[in-house]
């Protein structure tokens, strides 16, 4: 398996080490999984849990539009 060397600042390294510790995995595995997720274009596993987590009155369904105001279209 190929290897990669990275130059990181201390703050970033501490965050990676903390993330690896929380996930009970090695730093290498933690970074590998994070990079795979980043490049996969998929949402994180816990993304679905965010539904409904924002309590803000401005997040509401819009009023239905009046279809009588639509432009007339030619039938095909």
Beta strands, then each sheet from edge to edge (+ up, - down):
end
